Amino acid sequence: MKKIYSSYGIKGIYKGQNVTLLREASGYGVYFWAYEKLVQREMTKKGIRRDEISPVNSVLYGATAGYVVSLTDPAPYSCTKASIDPWPKLWAVIYPIDMIKSRMQTDGFSPSDGQKYKSALNCVRTVWRTEGIGAFTRGLGPTLIR
């Protein structure tokens, strides 16, 4: 990290973070959307306020929202997390974003270092042009199995 910072500054430390934020925002957006839909459904069905929802139902809605997200998220979180981890499989929806993030983070810092992409958008265009659409989902099957 010291070497990266001394050579490329703060920009080098945060390389690929824009795409990471896009990936995370997508996953958390789906999670909170699903949770809120479940809460709103109970409130409407029972004619109650949010603070009248039982803690057990609130926890179940969180787990269910996590399951909805788990059908879609690629974030490779630690296997030491609890088994009700909301993030294991959001891969199906945001896998292409994660692929771009990984390529940006492993790309060189300059043409002399082997830099292939000037930006995330340039990465998308280059991959699409040179490798085709399949490159955006290559490896998705094994990822979903895990």
N, C-alpha and C positions, 0 to 999 in steps of 0.2 A: 504494500500500500504506500509506503514511503517512496518507493521507486516511481510508482505511477504518479503520485502527487508531485514529486520533485521534477518529473519530466513533463507532465501534462496539466498540472494544477488541479483545481477543484473540478474542472470539466472532466478530467480523466476519471476521477473518483465516482462521479455520477453518470458515467456513460451508460446509455440505455435506460435511464430512469423514466423518461417520458413514456416509453412503450410499457414499462412495468406499471406505471400509474394507470395507464389506459386499461391494462389487463386487470388490475386490482379493482378499479372503479367498476368495471363490467361485472365482476364477480360479486362485489358487495352490493351493487345496484340490484342485481337479481335477488340476492338474499333479503334485503330490506323490502323490496317490492313484494316478494312472496309472504314474508312475515306480516306486513301491513295488510295484505289482502285477507289473510286468515283472521287477523284481529278484527278487521272491519266486518267480515262475514259474521263472526260471533256477535258483535255489537248490534248489527242490523237484525239478525235472526232472533236474538233474545231481548232486544230493546234496552240494552244496558250501556253504561259509560265504560270507557277504557279502564278506569280504576276498579271496576267491578268484575273484571275478568280474573278468574282464579289463577294463582301462581302456577299451578300444575298445567293449566291450559296454555299459559304464556310460555312455559318451558317447552311444551309439546309443539307449539307453533314455531318456536325457534328451531327445534330439531327438524320439524317438517320443512321449514324454509331452507335449512341446511341441506336436507336431502334433495330438495329441488335444485339447489346450487350444485350439489355433488354430482348431479347428472351432467354438469357443464364445466367445472373449473380445473385448470391445469397446475395451479400453484403447488410446487413440490414441497409440501410441509413435512415436518419431522414425523417419523413413524412413532414417536413417543407420545404424540398427542392422544387425547381420549378417542375412543372408538366412535363417538358421535361427532366426528370432525366434519364440519360443513364444506370442506374444500377439496376432497379427493378427486372429483371428476368433472369439474367445469371445463375440462379439456375440450369436450366436443364442440363447444361454442367458441371458446377463446384460444384454442390451440394455435391458430394461425398468428394471433397477436404474440403469444409466447414464443413462437418460432422466430418472429422478427426480433423480439427482445433478446433472445439468446444470440442471434447472429450479430446484433449491434454490440452486445457486450463482449463478444469474442473477436470482433473485428479489430484490425490494427488501428493505431491512432493516426497514422499518416501513410501516404503511399509507400514510403520507404520501409514501413513496418508491416506492409501487406494489407493496408486498408482497402476494402472493396466497396464500401458504401459511404456516401457523404451524409446521409440522413436516413431516418426510418422510412420515409416515403421513397427515397432512392433505393433502399433495400427491397421494399415491396416490388417496385417496378423491375429491378434487376432480377430478382428471384422469379417473378412472373415471366419475364422475357426469356431468361436462360434455362429455367428448370420446369416451368409450367405450373399449373394449379396444384398438381399433386405434391409439390414441395411444401405447400402450406399445411398439409395433413399427414405427411410422411411420419410414421411412428405413432399415429393416433391409436391404432388398434391395441398394441401392447400397453400403451398408457391407460386406456380405458379398462383393460383387464386387471391392472394392478389396483 
